[in-house]
Amino acid sequence: MRLSSLKRIWLNTSSFEWRDKVMETGGGVTENACAYDRNVSFFYEHVGKDISRHWGARDYAIVGVGLPICFVMVLSNFMVMVAVWVNRRFHYPIYYLLANMAAADLFAGLAYTNLMLNTGPWTSSLTKQQWFIRNALVDISLTASVANLLGVAVERHQTIMTMQLHNKMTNRRVMLLIVFIWALAIVMGLVPVMGWNCQCQLDQCSVIAPLYSRRYLIFWASLNLLTFFFMVAVYARIFVYVRRMSRRMSQHTSYSLDHNETMVNLMKTISIVLGVFVVCWTPGLVTLLLDGILGKASHAPVYEKYCLILAECNSLANPLIYTYRDKEMRRTFKWILCCLCRRSCGHQGESLAVEVDTLQPESPQVEDISEVEVENKTQNGSRQLIERLR
């Protein structure tokens, strides 16, 4: 009897200790236990991040302003892709990569649209799979943009160091590079879904993204910031080289000067794209990095919305940069809009065949001779382009 009584007392004491430990963790899950059966709201409450239960003025403002911006973002980047496809002067590796960057920005517009439609009071109704997918789409778009910019930096470095305007890379290699970029982006975006999250380490949950591991945020933000620094260093080296070569070539023929000016203009356009990308994304990545290192002490949610808006503006800025910097791209945009509106298509189509020195040299002596031969053989190139667009 004494043995059984002691055993019963020990069991009761153990149960009380276990219950007290559960209550201390707030919600019935210890810090080392896996919370696979918990919903999204549990993780938000665990890190102290509020979820709007009712629609307020702020929620309406975010969705009301964000959705039109996303629509314009998708439409403008789609026009960049169409412009590269219909205009033969853009059929070079550098422009294929820029079109792929526009595809990444278009994808970002779709990702932000999905985010707008699953934010605010809608967040609490999401399943964990839907929440992971919502955030993975934004991560994929950023990784694809960074990988594209890195590919453009390497392509420009290899091309300009030989004082050429366009790379001799085959279309097959460009397509393989584009496929690799998207494969890498998808894998990086799905890493948290595949296991690198905080469901089994609640003490490692992020404040900005409550289901993400803070260690993953440190890795992801650090990798992107290091890539930024590398690309800036590459472009700085290219500009120093181009300026030095420009002085040496100043005594050569006018074609050499035109060719060099064309190269510099293209480099300036790409550098502006890179600069805007770094400016728009660096605050967000630094905020994620601080969240990963400091956790709640970083007060990251205070700056989260502003960083997201700034990052969203980047995908809208690139088509504006192409339009402002590139006369041929601007002319192609006008032609596309005219064809869509079915007004003055023939007149604008005729102007599409005019050579513009912002894209390539007027002289056919060096590397664009095959394209000039094709244009000489094609008398009604604009009409063919109209048929292709239709």
C-alpha positions in Angstrom: 0.0 0.0 0.0 2.8 2.4 0.9 4.5 1.7 -2.5 1.4 2.2 -4.5 0.6 5.4 -2.6 4.1 6.8 -3.2 3.7 5.9 -6.9 0.4 7.7 -7.1 1.8 10.8 -5.4 4.8 10.8 -7.8 2.5 10.6 -10.8 0.4 13.5 -9.6 3.4 15.6 -8.9 4.8 14.9 -12.4 1.6 15.8 -14.0 1.5 19.1 -12.2 5.0 19.9 -13.2 4.3 19.1 -16.8 1.1 21.2 -16.7 3.1 24.2 -15.2 5.7 23.8 -17.9 3.0 23.8 -20.6 1.4 27.0 -19.2 4.8 28.7 -19.1 5.3 28.2 -22.8 1.8 29.8 -23.5 -0.2 27.6 -25.7 0.5 24.0 -24.9 3.8 23.5 -26.9 7.3 23.5 -25.3 10.1 25.3 -27.0 11.6 22.1 -28.3 8.4 20.4 -29.4 7.2 20.4 -33.0 4.1 22.5 -33.7 2.9 20.8 -36.9 -0.7 20.8 -35.6 -0.8 24.5 -34.9 -2.3 27.1 -37.2 -0.8 30.4 -38.5 -2.4 32.5 -35.7 -0.5 30.5 -33.1 2.9 31.4 -34.6 1.9 35.1 -34.9 0.8 35.1 -31.2 4.0 33.3 -30.2 6.3 36.0 -31.6 3.9 38.8 -30.5 2.9 40.0 -34.0 -0.6 41.2 -34.4 -3.1 40.0 -37.0 -5.9 42.4 -38.0 -9.2 40.8 -37.0 -11.3 43.5 -38.8 -10.8 45.6 -41.8 -9.4 49.0 -41.0 -8.4 52.1 -43.0 -4.8 50.9 -43.2 -5.9 47.5 -44.6 -8.1 49.1 -47.2 -5.4 51.6 -48.2 -2.8 48.8 -48.6 -5.0 46.7 -50.8 -6.6 49.7 -52.7 -3.2 51.2 -53.6 -1.3 47.9 -54.0 -3.5 46.1 -56.5 -3.5 48.9 -59.2 0.3 49.1 -58.8 0.6 45.4 -59.3 -1.6 45.6 -62.4 0.6 48.3 -64.0 3.7 46.3 -62.9 2.5 43.2 -64.8 1.4 45.1 -67.9 4.6 47.2 -68.2 6.9 44.3 -67.8 4.9 42.2 -70.2 5.4 45.1 -72.8 9.2 44.8 -72.2 9.1 41.1 -73.0 7.0 41.7 -76.1 9.3 44.5 -77.3 12.3 42.2 -77.1 10.4 39.5 -79.0 9.1 41.6 -81.9 12.1 43.8 -82.5 15.1 42.0 -84.1 17.5 44.6 -82.8 17.0 43.2 -79.4 17.8 39.6 -80.4 21.1 39.4 -78.4 22.0 37.7 -75.2 22.0 40.9 -73.1 18.4 41.7 -74.1 17.3 38.1 -73.6 18.5 38.5 -70.0 16.8 41.8 -69.6 13.6 40.3 -70.9 14.0 37.5 -68.4 14.5 40.2 -65.7 11.2 41.7 -66.9 9.7 38.2 -66.5 10.9 38.1 -62.9 9.4 41.5 -62.3 6.1 40.3 -63.9 6.2 37.3 -61.6 6.8 39.7 -58.7 3.7 41.6 -59.7 1.7 38.4 -59.5 3.3 37.5 -56.2 2.5 40.9 -54.7 -1.1 40.6 -56.0 -1.4 37.2 -54.2 0.1 38.9 -51.1 -2.4 41.7 -51.3 -5.3 39.2 -51.5 -4.0 37.3 -48.5 -3.1 40.0 -46.1 -4.7 41.8 -43.2 -7.7 40.0 -41.7 -7.3 37.3 -44.4 -4.0 36.1 -42.9 -5.6 34.3 -40.0 -7.7 32.2 -42.4 -4.7 30.9 -44.3 -3.4 27.3 -43.8 0.3 26.9 -43.2 0.8 25.6 -46.7 -1.0 28.7 -48.2 1.1 31.0 -46.0 4.4 29.3 -47.1 3.3 29.6 -50.7 2.4 33.3 -50.3 5.9 34.1 -49.0 7.7 31.7 -51.3 6.4 33.5 -54.4 7.9 36.8 -53.2 11.2 35.0 -52.4 11.3 33.4 -55.8 10.8 36.7 -57.6 13.6 38.3 -55.7 16.0 35.4 -56.2 15.2 35.4 -59.9 15.9 39.1 -60.2 19.2 38.8 -58.3 20.3 35.9 -60.4 19.4 37.7 -63.6 21.4 40.8 -62.5 24.3 38.6 -61.7 24.1 36.9 -65.1 24.0 40.3 -66.8 27.0 41.4 -64.8 29.0 38.4 -65.9 27.9 38.7 -69.5 28.8 42.4 -69.7 32.2 41.7 -68.1 33.0 39.0 -70.6 31.8 41.1 -73.5 33.1 44.6 -72.7 36.6 43.3 -71.7 36.9 42.4 -75.4 35.4 45.8 -76.5 32.4 44.2 -78.1 28.8 45.4 -78.0 27.1 42.0 -77.9 28.2 38.6 -76.7 28.6 35.7 -79.1 26.8 33.3 -76.7 24.4 31.0 -78.6 20.7 31.1 -78.0 20.8 27.6 -76.6 23.3 28.7 -73.9 21.2 31.7 -73.1 18.1 29.5 -72.7 20.0 27.1 -70.5 21.2 30.0 -68.3 17.6 31.3 -68.0 16.3 27.8 -67.1 19.1 27.6 -64.5 18.2 31.0 -63.0 14.5 30.0 -62.5 15.4 26.6 -61.1 17.7 28.2 -58.6 15.0 30.8 -57.7 12.4 28.1 -57.2 14.7 25.9 -55.0 15.7 28.9 -52.8 12.0 30.0 -52.5 10.9 26.6 -51.4 13.6 25.9 -48.8 11.4 27.0 -45.9 8.6 24.8 -47.1 10.9 21.8 -47.4 12.0 22.0 -43.8 14.1 25.1 -42.9 11.4 26.7 -40.7 10.8 27.1 -37.0 8.0 24.6 -36.4 10.3 22.4 -34.3 12.3 25.4 -32.9 9.8 27.9 -31.6 12.5 30.0 -30.0 14.0 30.6 -33.5 10.8 32.0 -35.1 11.2 35.2 -37.0 9.1 38.3 -36.1 8.5 39.5 -39.7 7.8 36.0 -41.0 6.6 34.0 -37.9 6.9 30.6 -39.5 10.4 31.2 -40.9 13.6 30.3 -39.0 15.7 33.3 -38.0 18.8 31.4 -39.2 17.3 31.0 -42.7 16.7 34.8 -42.8 20.3 35.5 -41.8 21.5 33.1 -44.6 19.1 34.4 -47.2 19.6 38.1 -46.5 23.4 37.8 -46.2 23.7 35.9 -49.5 21.7 38.5 -51.3 23.7 41.4 -49.8 27.0 39.8 -50.7 25.7 39.3 -54.2 24.9 43.0 -54.4 28.4 44.0 -53.3 29.9 41.6 -55.9 27.8 43.0 -58.7 28.6 46.6 -57.8 32.3 45.7 -57.8 32.0 44.1 -61.2 30.3 47.1 -62.7 32.8 49.5 -61.1 35.6 47.6 -62.7 33.8 47.6 -66.1 33.3 51.4 -66.0 37.0 52.0 -65.1 38.0 49.8 -68.0 35.6 51.4 -70.5 36.7 54.9 -69.6 40.4 54.0 -70.0 39.7 52.4 -73.4 37.6 55.4 -74.4 40.6 57.7 -74.0 42.8 55.4 -76.1 40.2 55.1 -78.9 39.5 58.8 -79.0 41.9 59.2 -82.0 40.3 56.4 -84.0 37.6 56.5 -86.6 34.1 57.9 -86.0 32.7 54.4 -86.1 34.9 53.4 -83.2 33.6 56.4 -81.3 30.0 55.6 -82.1 30.6 52.0 -81.1 32.1 53.0 -77.9 29.3 55.5 -77.1 26.7 52.8 -77.8 28.5 50.5 -75.4 28.7 53.2 -72.7 25.0 54.0 -73.1 24.0 50.4 -72.7 26.2 50.0 -69.7 24.7 53.1 -68.1 21.2 51.8 -68.6 22.1 48.4 -66.9 23.9 50.2 -64.1 20.9 52.4 -63.4 18.8 49.2 -63.2 21.3 47.7 -60.8 21.5 50.8 -58.7 17.7 51.1 -58.4 17.5 47.4 -57.5 20.1 47.8 -54.7 18.4 50.9 -53.3 15.0 49.3 -53.3 15.9 46.0 -51.8 18.8 46.8 -49.4 16.6 48.3 -46.7 14.3 45.2 -46.7 17.2 42.8 -46.6 18.9 44.7 -43.8 15.6 44.6 -41.9 15.4 40.8 -42.4 19.0 40.4 -41.3 18.4 42.4 -38.1 15.3 40.4 -37.5 17.3 37.2 -37.8 20.1 38.4 -35.5 18.1 40.3 -32.8 14.6 38.9 -33.0 12.0 40.9 -31.2 14.7 43.5 -30.1 15.1 44.6 -33.7 11.5 46.0 -33.9 11.5 44.9 -37.5 7.7 45.0 -38.0 7.7 48.8 -37.6 9.7 49.1 -40.9 8.3 46.0 -42.6 5.5 47.6 -44.6 7.7 50.5 -45.9 10.4 48.1 -47.0 7.8 46.0 -48.9 6.4 49.1 -50.7 9.9 50.1 -51.7 10.7 46.6 -53.0 7.4 46.6 -54.9 8.3 49.9 -56.6 11.5 48.3 -58.0 9.6 46.0 -60.3 7.7 49.0 -61.6 10.8 51.1 -62.1 12.6 48.9 -64.6 10.2 49.5 -67.5 10.4 53.2 -66.8 14.2 53.1 -66.9 14.2 51.2 -70.3 11.7 53.8 -71.7 13.7 56.8 -70.5 17.1 55.5 -71.4 16.5 53.6 -74.6 15.0 55.4 -77.6 14.5 52.2 -79.6 12.7 50.5 -76.6 10.5 53.6 -76.3 9.7 53.6 -80.0 8.8 49.9 -79.8 6.5 50.5 -76.8 4.7 53.2 -78.8 4.3 50.8 -81.8 2.9 48.1 -79.5 0.4 50.5 -77.9 -0.7 51.7 -81.3 -1.2 48.1 -82.5 -3.2 47.3 -79.4 -5.3 50.4 -79.9 -5.5 49.7 -83.7 -4.7 53.3 -84.6 -1.9 54.3 -86.9 -0.3 50.9 -86.8 1.1 51.2 -90.3 2.8 54.5 -89.7 4.4 53.5 -86.4 5.4 50.1 -87.9 7.4 51.9 -90.6 9.4 53.8 -88.0 10.4 50.6 -86.3 12.8 49.7 -89.0 14.9 52.8 -88.5 18.4 52.4 -87.1 19.0 53.9 -83.7 22.5 54.3 -82.4 21.5 53.8 -78.7 21.3 50.1 -79.4 23.8 49.3 -82.1 26.3 51.2 -84.4 25.0 52.4 -87.7 27.9 51.0 -89.6 27.6 47.3 -90.6 31.3 46.6 -90.6 31.9 44.6 -87.4 29.5 42.3 -85.7 25.9 43.1 -86.8 26.5 42.5 -90.5 24.2 39.5 -90.6 21.4 41.5 -89.2 21.9 44.3 -91.8 21.8 41.7 -94.6 18.5 40.4 -93.3 17.1 43.9 -93.2 18.2 44.6 -96.7 16.5 41.5 -98.0 13.3 42.3 -96.1 11.5 45.4 -97.6 8.3 45.2 -95.6 9.7 44.2 -92.2 7.2 46.4 -90.3 4.3 44.5 -91.9 5.8 41.2 -90.9 6.2 42.4 -87.4 2.5 43.5 -87.3 1.5 40.1 -88.5 3.6 38.4 -85.8 2.1 40.6 -83.1 -1.4 39.8 -84.2 
